[in-house]
Amino acid sequence: MDRAYEGDATRALALELGYQPVVPPLAHRRQPWSYDRDLYRRRNLVERFFRRLKRFRRIATRYDKLDVVFLAFIHLAVIYDMLPSM
């Protein structure tokens, strides 16, 4: 979930399915709810990681037919992404 989906119906569905929504309420809400800020920040890190992985056209378009080959390329992309930070 993201702020675009912070409506009451979407939030109720997420709770019904057993998910813990960590979306902050919009500023104009009359009854804002509490949320875990740390968990929201970590969720954002995961989203940014997937955005960086999608730079690789082969991952974004899913050219590989075999799951093993696709997973191997994801491993290579993660290694390539982590190398500059070392």
Beta strands, then each sheet from edge to edge (+ up, - down):
end
